[in-house]
């Protein structure tokens, strides 16, 4: 079992209007934090996005994901398969061919990812302006402390 994974199948109750985000770290048997950590990392997001288009072989995924190492892609695919988001199909050929595809559950996650990307695209100018303003304030504060 992976470090940090609960030994029991936890149920986090519901997360209605009165839920406390901080409970994600403290509720016994709640795996919400672990699942969010897994699906929100950059490699998982890219794999899920690419597999939404069609099933792909390992080498195709690695070629299309800039900067991912073979080891990290292998780990990411194993985690996504373990979580039921990706299927791995081995074809009895020489050499063996392995295809990866989204499961129906993984496809529902892709819809959520698309909504996040759409939000990001709609607000990227505002975020860039906020970053520039923050950086300018930080530079002024740094200069003020250096002069003091």
C-alpha positions in Angstrom: 0.0 0.0 0.0 1.3 3.5 -0.9 2.5 5.7 1.9 -0.2 8.0 3.2 -3.0 5.8 1.9 -5.7 4.9 4.4 -5.9 1.1 5.1 -9.7 1.3 5.1 -12.1 2.5 2.4 -13.0 5.8 3.9 -16.2 7.7 3.6 -15.8 11.5 4.1 -19.5 12.1 4.7 -20.8 14.8 2.4 -19.3 18.1 1.6 -22.4 20.2 1.6 -22.5 24.0 2.2 -21.2 23.7 5.7 -18.1 21.6 5.1 -14.7 22.6 6.5 -11.9 22.5 4.0 -9.3 22.0 6.8 -11.0 18.7 7.7 -9.6 17.2 4.5 -6.3 16.8 6.4 -7.7 15.6 9.7 -10.9 13.5 9.1 -10.1 9.9 9.8 -10.3 7.6 6.7 -10.9 10.5 4.3 -9.0 10.2 1.1 -10.1 13.5 -0.5 -6.7 15.1 0.0 -4.8 12.1 -1.4 -7.1 12.0 -4.4 -6.8 15.7 -5.1 -3.0 15.6 -4.8 -3.0 12.7 -7.3 -5.3 14.1 -9.9 -4.2 17.7 -9.7 -0.5 17.1 -10.4 0.7 18.4 -13.8 1.6 15.0 -15.2 -1.8 13.5 -14.4 -3.7 16.4 -15.9 -1.7 16.1 -19.1 -2.2 12.4 -19.3 -5.9 12.7 -18.8 -6.2 15.5 -21.3 -4.3 13.5 -24.0 -6.2 10.2 -23.3 -9.5 12.0 -23.8 -8.8 12.2 -27.5 -8.0 8.5 -28.0 -6.0 5.7 -26.4 -2.3 6.0 -26.7 0.8 3.9 -26.3 3.4 4.7 -23.6 5.9 6.0 -26.1 3.2 8.2 -27.7 2.4 9.7 -24.3 6.0 10.3 -23.5 6.7 11.9 -26.8 3.6 14.3 -26.4 4.3 15.3 -22.8 7.3 17.6 -22.8 9.6 17.1 -19.9 8.2 14.0 -18.4 10.7 11.3 -17.6 10.0 7.6 -18.3 10.0 6.9 -14.6 7.5 9.7 -13.8 5.2 8.7 -16.6 5.2 5.1 -15.5 4.4 6.1 -11.9 1.6 8.5 -13.1 0.0 5.9 -15.3 0.1 3.3 -12.5 -1.5 5.7 -10.0 -4.2 6.7 -12.5 -4.8 3.0 -13.2 -5.0 2.2 -9.5 -7.5 5.0 -9.0 -9.7 3.7 -11.8 -9.2 6.6 -14.2 -7.1 4.8 -16.8 -7.1 1.3 -18.2 -4.0 -0.5 -19.4 -4.4 -3.0 -22.2 -1.6 -5.4 -23.2 -1.8 -6.8 -26.7 -0.1 -10.2 -27.3 2.2 -9.1 -30.1 6.0 -9.2 -30.5 7.1 -6.9 -29.1 4.1 -6.5 -26.7 2.0 -3.4 -27.3 0.4 -1.6 -24.3 -2.3 0.9 -24.8 -3.7 3.3 -22.2 -7.2 4.8 -22.3 -9.5 6.8 -20.0 -12.2 4.8 -18.2 -15.7 6.3 -18.0 -14.7 7.7 -14.6 -11.6 9.3 -16.1 -13.7 10.8 -18.8 -15.9 12.5 -16.2 -12.8 14.0 -14.6 -11.7 15.3 -18.0 -14.9 17.4 -18.2 -13.9 19.0 -14.9 -10.4 19.7 -16.1 -11.8 21.3 -19.3 -13.9 23.6 -17.1 -10.8 24.6 -15.1 -8.8 25.3 -18.3 -11.8 27.4 -19.6 -11.8 29.4 -16.4 -8.0 29.9 -16.6 -8.2 31.1 -20.2 -11.0 33.5 -19.4 -9.1 35.1 -16.5 -5.5 34.8 -17.6 -5.2 38.6 -18.3 -6.6 39.5 -14.9 -4.1 37.0 -13.3 -1.2 38.4 -15.3 -2.1 41.9 -14.2 -2.4 40.9 -10.5 1.0 39.2 -10.8 2.6 42.3 -12.3 1.1 44.5 -9.6 2.3 42.1 -6.8 5.8 41.9 -8.3 6.0 45.7 -8.5 4.9 46.1 -4.9 7.4 43.4 -3.8 10.2 45.2 -5.6 9.3 48.5 -4.0 9.2 46.9 -0.5 12.5 45.2 -1.2 14.1 48.5 -2.2 12.7 50.2 0.9 14.2 47.5 3.1 17.5 47.8 1.4 17.6 51.5 1.8 16.7 51.3 5.5 
